[in-house]
Structures are given as C-alpha cells and as structure tokens.
C-alpha cells in the first residue's frame, strides 16, 4: 500500500520563507482554494512578501498579449505548478527559488464535491464523455468506477504534471491547446496517465509515482493547509510565519469552516478511497508537514500574532466576463 512514510526523504528539512523569492499558490478544484488563498497567501502579500498570482482572476499575469505567443497559455485559475511556472518566470524573471502553497482535502470529500458541483453547474471541466453520461444518468457509482475518471488523484496529478522524470512524459509533448491541461481536455489527461503509468489506475499502485510525488512535495511546497484541519493549519501558519490572520479566522471555531456535508455511504467511500491512493499519500504528507511546523512553532514559543482586519477580494468583471468562483 502507498503511504506517506514511504515517500518522505529522511534528510528533508523544513522550508523557510526567507529562502524563497516568490510565494506562489496553486489551486486544485473543490478544495476551498479561493478562501484559503485569501486567508494565507494574501496575508503574506499584505506584509510585503512577493506572491503569485497577484489576483484571483484569470488569465494569469503575462498570459495575454505578446507573452501569449511565447507559449504562456494559461487562461484558468486551476493551473498546475508546472504550467504556472512559465507565466511566473515572465513576471519574476530574477526569481531563483519559488515556494508553493496550497490546500489539500480528503479525496473522498473532494471527489464527491467535484461530482456534485460540476453536475449541478453542468460545467464538466476535464471530464470524459463517459463521466458526463454517468452524471446525467444520476449514477454516482458508475461515475466513480469509470476507468477514465479524471477526478481521482487529481491533487497528486497537479504536483506530478509537467516534470521530466525518467519515463514521465512531459506535458508539453501531449498538450498544445490554450488553457490549463487538466481542466481543458480530459482525453489528453487520460493519455498522459497512460503514457506515465499505463492508465489512471496505475496511480494507485505505482510506487515510482509515489516516490516522485514525495520528491515534488519536498521540492515545491513551503506550506499546505489541510482542509479537514483548517483551524489547526491556520494557527500553525500564523505562528510559523508571523502573519496575523483575518480577525474572523483567528481563533475561530471549527463551526466556521465550510461544511463537508453528510458522510457518504460506506461502499461509496471505499470505492473512492481505493481509487485515490496517491491523494491519500499527499494528505498524509501535508499532515506530517503541519506536525513538523507545529513542533518548530512550539519550541520557539511563538505567540499567535494579532489578527488583522482585511477586506477580502470580491468577485468582479474582467474583460467583460464575470469571474466565477470554482473553488
């Protein structure tokens, strides 16, 4: 079985914000990424940290005009770090070290949230035709067990995408269309998985991919909020980086967190868990990172910084189009 203990490097050290030039944020769909970005990265930005992207709108800075022709073709908020790096380097050409932040969520709840939200909105970003057919038939179980269901292990895919490990095809060799590849063309995502590990099912059994995931986590992430431990994550973040959280978040009870809905039926939960082995590994690594940061913050006896009254970004119009919240 794949587990976090098998992928963390023994010599792995806690990353420090002082060691990075830019703090970047990537957002996997249905992880509460919009709210968490506001509560963490935008608080760093308010105290002078260089962050990317600058806003929650799309396209990313640098992805239009003359830069679009140079290959920076990322028109959606939900881009992978590998894809966003291209636009980031255009905006911050002198950056030597980029530290990434994100939020991870238990895959059972994330997958069910994607099913309900996309089905209700009929958006179907990155879904195959068979997934759409099962959704239209209101057949959740058929949707879950679809062999080409791109919702599974999506959080791990975001870290594994577009990196030149041995036998890991570069995303550039598969995707040429405008936009972020996991969100635009499900067939090509399936093809990438087939070339990477024989298909999407390989993401649940391939120890090589688990090892790659561990290395990417160590290389990229400076912090990850755990959705199911939001308040603990915020407190550790605030103490570790000396950031005053928005006052409505600081010391808030768990009741202030977004509801995760009713527990799924046992067999539905089991079907999802067995198809999301890498995402479970990723959540385990994020929890371990919190534990390590928590020890550091406690040993340093760092007090919780005073909260800050911060005006949140709001949805608005850009280029005549409404900016949607696809969190």
C-alpha positions in Angstrom: 0.0 0.0 0.0 1.2 3.5 -0.8 1.8 5.6 2.3 3.4 8.9 3.3 6.1 7.2 5.2 7.5 5.7 2.0 7.9 8.9 0.2 9.3 11.5 2.6 13.1 11.9 2.4 15.0 11.2 5.6 17.0 14.4 5.2 14.1 16.6 4.3 14.3 20.0 6.1 11.5 22.5 6.8 11.4 25.1 4.1 11.8 28.7 5.2 10.2 31.8 3.6 13.5 33.6 3.9 14.9 31.1 1.4 12.3 31.9 -1.4 12.0 34.9 -3.7 8.3 34.3 -4.6 5.5 32.6 -2.7 3.2 31.0 -5.3 -0.2 29.5 -4.9 -1.9 26.7 -6.9 -5.5 25.6 -6.5 -6.9 22.2 -7.2 -10.6 22.3 -7.8 -13.0 21.7 -4.9 -10.5 22.2 -2.1 -11.7 25.6 -0.9 -8.8 27.2 -2.6 -10.2 30.7 -3.0 -10.9 31.2 0.7 -7.7 29.6 1.8 -5.7 31.7 -0.7 -7.2 34.8 0.9 -6.6 33.6 4.4 -2.9 32.7 3.9 -1.1 34.0 0.8 -2.9 37.3 0.6 -1.9 37.9 4.2 1.7 37.3 3.3 1.3 39.7 0.4 -0.1 42.4 2.8 3.0 42.3 4.9 5.4 42.6 1.9 6.0 39.1 0.7 6.2 38.8 -3.1 3.4 36.4 -4.2 2.0 34.9 -7.4 -0.6 35.2 -8.9 -1.3 38.7 -7.9 -5.1 38.3 -8.1 -7.7 35.6 -8.2 -8.8 36.4 -11.7 -7.6 34.9 -14.9 -5.8 34.8 -17.2 -2.6 34.7 -15.2 -0.4 37.8 -15.5 1.7 37.5 -18.5 -0.6 35.1 -20.3 -2.1 37.6 -22.8 -0.7 39.9 -25.4 2.8 39.4 -26.7 3.6 36.8 -24.0 0.8 34.6 -25.1 2.6 34.0 -28.4 5.7 33.0 -26.4 3.9 29.9 -25.0 2.4 31.2 -21.8 -1.1 29.9 -22.5 -2.7 29.5 -19.1 -6.2 31.0 -19.1 -7.7 29.4 -16.0 -7.3 29.8 -12.2 -6.8 26.0 -11.8 -3.4 25.5 -13.3 -0.7 23.1 -12.1 2.6 24.5 -10.7 4.4 23.2 -13.8 2.2 25.2 -16.0 2.0 28.3 -13.9 5.8 28.4 -13.6 6.1 29.6 -17.2 3.9 32.7 -16.6 5.5 33.3 -13.2 9.0 33.4 -14.7 7.8 36.1 -17.2 6.6 38.2 -14.3 9.5 37.5 -12.0 12.5 36.7 -14.2 15.1 37.1 -11.5 13.4 34.6 -9.0 15.8 31.9 -8.1 13.6 29.9 -5.7 9.8 29.7 -5.8 8.0 28.4 -2.7 4.5 27.0 -3.4 1.5 26.9 -1.1 -1.8 25.1 -1.5 -4.7 23.4 0.4 -5.3 19.7 0.3 -8.5 17.9 1.1 -9.5 14.3 1.9 -10.1 12.8 -1.5 -13.4 11.3 -0.6 -14.9 14.7 0.1 -13.1 16.4 -2.7 -14.2 13.8 -5.3 -17.8 14.0 -4.1 -17.7 17.8 -4.1 -16.5 17.8 -7.7 -19.3 15.4 -8.7 -22.0 17.5 -7.1 -20.7 20.9 -8.1 -19.8 20.1 -11.7 -23.0 18.1 -12.2 -25.1 20.9 -10.7 -23.4 23.6 -12.8 -23.1 21.3 -15.9 -19.5 22.6 -16.3 -17.7 19.3 -16.6 -14.2 20.7 -16.7 -11.8 17.9 -17.6 -14.5 15.2 -17.6 -14.6 12.4 -20.2 -17.8 11.7 -22.1 -18.5 8.5 -20.1 -18.2 10.5 -16.8 -20.7 13.0 -18.2 -23.1 10.2 -19.2 -23.0 8.6 -15.8 -23.6 12.0 -14.2 -26.5 12.7 -16.5 -28.0 9.3 -15.5 -27.6 10.2 -11.8 -25.4 7.2 -11.4 -22.8 8.1 -8.8 -21.3 4.6 -8.5 -20.9 4.3 -12.3 -19.2 7.7 -12.3 -16.8 6.7 -9.6 -15.7 3.4 -11.1 -15.3 4.8 -14.6 -11.8 3.6 -15.6 -11.1 7.0 -17.1 -12.4 9.1 -14.2 -10.1 12.1 -14.1 -11.4 13.3 -10.7 -9.4 10.6 -8.9 -5.9 11.5 -7.6 -6.4 15.0 -9.1 -4.4 16.6 -6.2 -1.4 14.3 -6.9 -1.7 14.9 -10.6 -1.2 18.6 -10.1 2.2 18.0 -8.5 3.3 15.3 -10.9 2.3 17.2 -14.1 4.9 18.7 -16.4 8.1 17.4 -14.9 10.8 15.5 -16.7 11.4 12.5 -14.5 12.5 9.2 -16.2 9.6 7.7 -18.1 7.4 10.6 -17.1 6.3 12.2 -20.3 6.5 16.0 -20.3 3.1 17.6 -20.5 4.4 19.7 -23.4 4.6 16.7 -25.6 0.9 16.0 -25.0 -0.9 19.3 -24.7 -0.9 22.2 -27.2 -4.3 23.7 -26.6 -4.9 27.0 -24.9 -5.6 26.7 -21.2 -4.5 24.5 -18.3 -4.3 20.9 -19.4 -6.0 19.1 -16.5 -9.1 21.4 -16.9 -9.4 21.6 -20.6 -9.0 18.2 -22.3 -9.8 15.1 -20.4 -8.8 12.8 -23.3 -5.3 14.2 -23.2 -5.1 13.9 -19.4 -6.0 10.2 -19.8 -3.4 9.8 -22.5 -0.8 11.5 -20.2 -1.7 9.0 -17.5 -1.5 6.1 -19.9 2.0 7.1 -21.0 3.0 7.8 -17.4 1.8 4.6 -15.7 -0.3 2.6 -18.0 -3.5 4.4 -17.2 -5.2 6.2 -14.3 -5.4 3.0 -12.3 -1.6 3.0 -12.2 -1.7 6.0 -10.0 -3.0 3.7 -7.2 -0.3 1.0 -7.5 2.9 2.5 -8.9 5.4 3.1 -6.1 7.5 5.0 -8.6 4.8 7.7 -8.8 4.5 7.8 -5.0 8.3 8.4 -4.8 8.0 11.2 -7.4 5.1 12.8 -5.5 7.2 12.8 -2.4 10.1 14.5 -4.2 7.8 17.1 -5.8 6.2 17.8 -2.4 9.7 18.4 -0.8 10.9 20.4 -3.8 7.9 22.7 -4.2 5.8 23.1 -1.0 6.6 25.5 1.8 3.2 25.1 3.4 -0.1 23.2 2.8 -3.3 23.8 4.6 -5.3 20.6 5.4 -9.0 21.3 4.7 -10.2 19.0 7.5 -7.8 20.7 9.9 -8.3 24.2 8.8 -8.1 26.0 12.1 -5.0 24.0 13.2 -3.4 24.8 9.9 -4.2 28.5 10.2 -2.8 28.7 13.8 0.4 26.9 12.8 0.7 29.1 9.6 0.2 32.3 11.7 2.8 31.3 14.4 5.3 29.9 11.9 5.4 32.9 9.5 4.4 35.6 11.9 1.3 36.5 10.0 -1.8 37.9 11.6 -4.8 36.1 10.2 -8.0 37.9 9.3 -9.8 38.5 12.6 -12.8 36.4 11.6 -10.5 33.5 11.2 -8.1 33.9 14.1 -9.2 31.6 17.0 -12.4 30.7 15.1 -14.2 27.5 16.0 -14.4 24.6 13.6 -18.1 25.6 13.1 -16.8 28.5 11.0 -15.3 26.1 8.4 -17.1 25.1 5.3 -19.4 22.1 5.9 -18.3 18.9 4.3 -21.9 17.6 4.1 -23.3 14.2 5.3 -20.9 11.2 5.4 -21.0 9.1 2.3 -22.3 5.6 2.3 -19.6 3.1 3.4 -19.3 1.4 0.0 -19.1 4.7 -1.9 -16.4 5.9 0.5 -14.5 2.6 -0.1 -14.7 2.9 -3.9 -13.3 6.4 -3.8 -10.5 5.6 -1.3 -9.2 2.7 -3.3 -9.1 4.9 -6.4 -7.3 7.8 -4.7 -4.2 6.2 -3.2 -1.8 9.0 -4.2 -4.2 11.7 -3.0 -4.3 9.9 0.4 -0.5 9.9 0.4 -0.5 13.6 -0.4 -2.9 14.4 2.5 -0.7 12.4 4.8 2.4 14.3 3.8 0.6 17.6 4.4 -0.4 16.5 7.9 3.2 15.5 8.6 4.4 18.9 7.4 1.9 20.5 9.8 3.3 18.4 12.6 6.8 19.4 11.9 6.0 23.1 11.7 3.9 22.8 14.9 7.0 21.5 16.8 9.1 24.4 15.5 6.5 27.0 16.4 6.0 25.5 19.9 9.7 25.2 20.6 10.2 28.8 19.6 7.3 29.8 22.0 6.0 32.0 19.2 2.8 33.8 20.3 -0.2 33.9 17.9 0.1 37.2 16.0 -2.6 39.8 16.5 -5.4 39.4 14.0 -5.8 41.8 11.1 -9.0 43.4 9.7 -8.6 42.7 5.9 -11.0 43.4 3.1 -11.4 40.3 1.1 -11.2 40.3 -2.7 -14.6 40.0 -4.3 -15.9 38.6 -7.5 -16.0 41.1 -10.3 -15.8 41.5 -14.0 -12.6 41.2 -16.1 -12.7 41.8 -19.8 -16.5 41.9 -19.7 -16.8 38.4 -18.3 -17.8 37.5 -14.8 -15.0 35.9 -12.7 -16.5 32.7 -11.4 -15.8 31.1 -8.0 -14.8 27.5 -9.0 -13.4 26.6 -5.6 
